[in-house]
Amino acid sequence: MAGHGIPHFQNDGGHRVIEIGVKEFMCTGASVPFDHPHVYLDMGDDNEKVCPYCSTLYRFDRTLKAEQTVPDGCVFHARAA
């Protein structure tokens, strides 16, 4: 899971909604060099959260694992420098 203790997600596809299996996570925006500051988001008692930087709507889906997203391919993977 990207070598992080908390899941990181990205939105390279410009999706309006990304479904995820966790309520605490980081949004990175998109892949480098198109990322934004990696921001920690916590849904708390809600099931949705909008990233204040890129406006991606993240929606909690309890049937997904921490490393799964709908649509596929939205997990951020750190690249070696």
N, C-alpha and C positions, 0 to 999 in steps of 0.2 A: 504494500500500500504506500508506495512512493517514499518509503524510508522515514515516514513521519509517524509520531504517536497519535495524531489526529488526522482523519481523512482530509485530503485536499482535492478540490474539484475545479475543473476548467470548462469553459464554454467556447471551444474553437468553432463549433458549428453554428453559433448564433441562435441557439434554441431559446424559445420563450420560457419553457419550463423544463427543469431537470428533476427527475424523481430520484431520491437517495434513501438509503437505509439507516441513516444516522440523523440525530438532531443537533449535534455539535460538530462543526467542520470549518474548513478554511476555503474561501473562494479565491482563486488566483486570476480570474478573468479569462485569459487565454494563454496559449504557449508563449514563451519568451520569443521575440521581444515585445509581444503584444499584451503582456500581462499587466495587471494593476497591482498596487500594494496588496499583499496576501492578507486578507482580512478574516478574523475569527468571527463566526456567526453561530448563534445559539437560538434555536427555535423555542426553547422553554416549553410551555404548555401548548403552544401553537403547532400546527402541522405544515406551515409554510413560512418562508423567510425570503425577502428580496435583498439581494446584494446592493449596498448603497453606492458601489462604484460602477458596476456594469448592468445593473437592473435585472439580472437573471433571477427568476423565481425558482427557488428550491422547494420541492414538496416532499415531505416524509412519506415513505411507503414501508411499513413494517415487514413486508414480505421480502424486501431486498437485503442483501448482506452489505456490510460497510464498504466493500470494494465494488459494488454493482451500481450502475446508473441506468436510467431509462430517459433518453436513448443511451445506447452503449457508447463507450469511448470518452466519457467525461471525467474520468479519474486523472488527476494530475500526477505525472511521473517525473521526478527530478532527474535531470541529466547531469552526468559527470562533467566537471569543468575541464 
